[in-house]
Amino acid sequence: MKCIIIDDDELYCVQLSAFCERLEMELLGTFNDPIKATQFITAHPEIELIFLDIHMPDLSGFDILRNYNPNANVVITSSDETKALEAFDFNVVDYLVKPVTLDKFMRAVNRAKPAVNSPAETPNIQTSNEEFAGEIFVNVNKRLVKIEVDDICLIEAKGDYILIKLEKGENQIVHTTLKKITPKLDPDQFIRVHRSFIINTKKIVDIQDSSVLIQKDVIPISKTYKEPFFQKINLI
């Protein structure tokens, strides 16, 4: 996997470089200067993964994501725990709080691998005649919370967690993944439209070419999932 490191802290650049070497990743460069990093990103579209700090002089990590929209997967590395939710709005692969351990680094890289290895892969369209339960139980703060499946509007991946947004009641943050919850959901009703989003098709308000409106949330439809999505919905 071809990657770069952008961090104004030289010590962390050295540490992450060592981790990349341990995992036999192809490190194309390390950058303490975010402006030079953006120039390198523009000139090297083959970059597959970026390890990006948030707080840097001249350009922050969010400035880079917002203005340069790098095509590569991005893992945030930061000593600031308060910016995680904001970071996931940019669909980053993971958010690692410093100090970064090798174990957490490896898990972040593994999350990035599926998207890197098969970016154009068309996902399977699930079909099933089996009965799906009308409710599911999720573990929230060591207690089981019942959720009515029809009440789910969308499910969003947020690192090690998922955010379940409900039409009624309180939204729930659950320590699990989209992959694990998908088999619990009726594929005729719930469909993945992005690597970070599963939506309830019954809650769709409006559809544009590359996005869908669920209540007040505009959800992107990625190229990978676009064709299966439009095959699934009832078009006239």
C-alpha positions, -999 to 999 in steps of 0.1 A, spaced: 0 0 0 14 34 -10 12 60 17 24 93 30 26 109 65 17 146 71 26 157 107 45 188 119 58 167 148 91 151 136 90 125 164 56 111 152 68 111 116 97 89 127 74 66 147 48 62 120 75 56 94 88 28 115 53 13 117 50 15 79 83 -3 76 71 -31 100 40 -36 79 60 -35 46 40 -5 33 55 17 6 61 50 22 63 77 -5 72 105 18 69 123 52 60 159 54 63 184 83 51 212 60 14 208 50 17 230 20 45 209 5 23 179 13 -6 192 -7 17 198 -37 29 162 -34 -7 148 -32 -17 167 -63 13 154 -82 10 118 -70 -26 104 -76 -12 69 -69 -12 76 -31 -36 51 -14 -34 61 22 -26 93 41 -17 96 78 -28 131 86 -24 153 117 -51 179 124 -33 208 141 -5 221 119 7 256 110 -6 274 78 -30 245 69 -48 222 93 -56 186 84 -93 197 80 -82 224 56 -64 198 35 -95 175 34 -118 204 27 -99 221 0 -79 194 -17 -103 164 -14 -75 138 -17 -85 107 -35 -67 84 -10 -80 69 22 -72 91 52 -63 81 88 -63 111 112 -35 110 139 -40 137 166 -35 144 202 -69 162 202 -97 138 212 -125 164 207 -123 164 168 -132 128 161 -169 134 151 -159 163 129 -132 142 113 -157 114 104 -178 140 85 -149 138 60 -153 100 57 -119 93 72 -110 56 77 -100 60 113 -91 85 140 -61 76 161 -54 96 193 -17 101 201 3 83 213 -4 58 186 3 22 193 13 -4 167 -19 -23 174 -42 6 167 -20 15 136 -25 -20 122 -62 -19 127 -65 14 109 -45 1 80 -66 -31 78 -97 -9 76 -83 9 47 -72 -22 28 -106 -33 14 -113 1 -2 -77 3 -16 -76 -32 -29 -109 -32 -48 -121 4 -53 -142 -4 -83 -156 -36 -70 -194 -38 -74 -210 -50 -41 -233 -80 -42 -270 -73 -42 -285 -92 -13 -317 -111 -20 -334 -132 6 -368 -146 15 -360 -151 51 -380 -134 78 -362 -105 96 -370 -95 131 -390 -63 137 -366 -52 164 -329 -56 173 -311 -52 206 -279 -32 207 -253 -30 235 -251 6 248 -230 13 279 -234 -23 291 -272 -24 287 -293 -38 259 -314 -12 241 -343 -23 219 -346 -6 185 -376 -9 162 -360 -17 128 -387 4 109 -377 34 131 -341 33 117 -334 61 92 -298 55 85 -266 39 100 -233 56 98 -199 41 104 -177 61 128 -144 42 133 -149 15 159 -186 26 163 -218 30 143 -243 58 147 -279 46 144 -302 76 136 -338 70 145 -370 87 133 -384 86 168 -364 84 200 -328 89 209 -300 81 183 -277 54 195 -239 50 192 -229 13 193 -195 -3 194 -198 -25 163 -194 -22 125 -216 -19 94 -205 -54 84 -217 -69 116 -251 -52 116 -259 -57 79 -271 -94 82 -296 -83 108 -313 -60 83 -337 -68 55 -319 -62 23 -352 -53 6 -355 -23 30 -319 -14 39 -292 -8 14 -256 4 15 -250 36 -6 -215 44 7 -187 27 26 -199 47 56 -236 46 52 -266 22 52 -300 38 46 -336 27 51 -352 31 17 -386 37 33 -372 69 48 -360 84 15 -373 119 9 -355 129 -23 -328 114 -46 -303 134 -67 -276 120 -90 -251 114 -62 -269 119 -30 -301 109 -11 -321 129 14 -331 111 46 -350 135 69 -326 164 69 -294 144 62 -279 145 28 -262 111 23 -236 106 -5 -240 78 -30 -206 65 -40 -198 52 -74 -192 17 -60 -228 15 -47 -246 37 -72 -257 10 -97 -269 -15 -71 -288 13 -54 -307 24 -85 -314 -12 -94 -330 -17 -59 -354 12 -58 -387 14 -77 -381 37 -106 -409 48 -129 
